[in-house]
Amino acid sequence: MLCDLADQIGEGNAVQFYKGCKLAVEQIGELAELGSGKAEYVWQSSLYYASTEQDVPKLKKEYELLNRHLFEVEYLEPEQISARFPFHKPGAIVTHGDASVNPFRFVHGLIDAAVNRFELAVYEQTDLVNHSSEPNSGAHILQTSAGHEVLAKHVIYAVGYEPEELRGKLVKSVMNRTYALVTNPQPELYEAFSPYLFWETARPYFYMRFSEDKRIIAGGGDEQTKELLTSESQLKKEAAKVLSCIQALFPSIEASIDYAWHATFALSCDGLPFIGADPNWSGVYYCLGYGGNGTVYSMMGAHILHHLITGRDHLLASIVALDRPSLLNV
Ligand SMILES: Cc1cc2nc3c(=O)[nH]c(=O)nc-3n(C[C@H](O)[C@H](O)[C@H](O)COP(=O)(O)OP(=O)(O)OC[C@H]3O[C@@H](n4cnc5c(N)ncnc54)[C@H](O)[C@@H]3O)c2cc1C
């Protein structure tokens, strides 16, 4: 929440960061067009509802802060929620200018565009197993598991989570196991509610949205472990809990689970991404999104790193830098 981030890094910085996220959502839309426009990028509004009465004061505080800084936001009282949706909740905010995308199509569209426009060469299934640099020239030498070498002036680690070189030293991440599912198509619910992304104030939280083929994609049930499940029956049990959250919101629904999976979901210790230069190794950078907004943060990271590598500062660089002072307070 913006109000939590404001407590952590100050209101001015928190608002800058939120504006940066909003811009990144727009930039993802522009990139989605590059990849022949098949990435199913759709503008959305988010319904963020209070899971319990106790969460209402904080939700109101969040609304006031967002509104004061001119983010497009509405506050819904219980009767307004019941008028728009088939469920009752003690309060909610609706934010506008969010978006959904099909990540698989998006990524493949981008890779195709980069191959066609810039003659990018893609080497799949290629592990980088060693990284060193020449003391005199500063050139970086990366070795692959197949025994090849890559020479580079700059290296960006965009490996999802903290790479071996830094492991545990900076990010101090919390690893969770999370569950997600896709239902059979729900054309009636899709007609009525597909402009919304849904999530809640409870932690762990439940979230859902619609896919372009009118299915519900939902997730939640996070548990604090990075161990993966060992059996299908365990996954079915956890997915059934997520399905029951959908049924609690939409009691008339007759939905079945067509696909279910689980994943490791990592949060950094201060909830922010890690984007920037390695403080101790010239020419080395990191773009580690972390958390539930990792895609958005990665887009922001692309611009920040482009600025840094071309010798310019970026407004958000100090907020997400690897040696940021706010980390010391965590
Ligand atoms: C269930 C779930 C829901 C999410 N929902 C959202 C959401 O709604 N919005 C949002 O913005 N974000 C969301 N996220 C977060 C988002 O998915 C991630 O932050 C994002 O996908 C990370 O992308 P990435 O390219 O940085 O890393 P990754 O997609 O993890 O890719 C890193 C790549 O680096 C490769 N790699 C690692 N080490 C090496 C090595 N040594 N050599 C070669 N290759 C290597 C890996 O194989 C991998 O292919 C969600 C995440 C999860 C798990």
The ligand as an ORCA input file, in Angstrom:
! r2SCAN-3c Opt
* xyz 0 1
  C       2.042    -16.700     -8.837
  C       2.694    -15.414     -9.231
  C       1.903    -14.321     -9.556
  C       2.490    -13.108     -9.964
  N       1.674    -12.065    -10.299
  C       2.216    -10.901    -10.710
  C       1.382     -9.797    -11.106
  O       0.149     -9.879    -11.078
  N       1.980     -8.649    -11.519
  C       3.338     -8.510    -11.565
  O       3.817     -7.423    -11.947
  N       4.156     -9.525    -11.200
  C       3.627    -10.723    -10.772
  N       4.457    -11.757    -10.379
  C       5.913    -11.549    -10.389
  C       6.468    -11.723    -11.792
  O       5.936    -12.892    -12.377
  C       8.000    -11.849    -11.709
  O       8.538    -10.773    -10.974
  C       8.601    -11.793    -13.119
  O       8.078    -12.824    -13.923
  C      10.111    -11.925    -13.033
  O      10.620    -11.866    -14.358
  P      12.162    -11.929    -14.608
  O      12.343    -11.961    -16.081
  O      12.839    -10.857    -13.805
  O      12.604    -13.305    -13.940
  P      12.214    -14.796    -14.360
  O      10.946    -14.846    -15.125
  O      12.353    -15.604    -13.093
  O      13.352    -15.184    -15.394
  C      14.711    -15.324    -14.999
  C      15.389    -16.232    -15.986
  O      16.774    -16.300    -15.686
  C      17.206    -17.622    -15.901
  N      18.435    -17.861    -15.141
  C      18.624    -17.860    -13.780
  N      19.892    -18.138    -13.472
  C      20.551    -18.322    -14.650
  C      21.897    -18.662    -14.981
  N      22.851    -18.851    -14.056
  N      22.221    -18.788    -16.312
  C      21.285    -18.585    -17.268
  N      19.994    -18.261    -17.010
  C      19.626    -18.145    -15.709
  C      16.053    -18.475    -15.410
  O      16.112    -19.761    -15.981
  C      14.850    -17.670    -15.926
  O      14.476    -18.063    -17.225
  C       3.897    -12.980    -10.008
  C       4.704    -14.079     -9.664
  C       4.113    -15.279     -9.287
  C       5.007    -16.462     -8.940
*
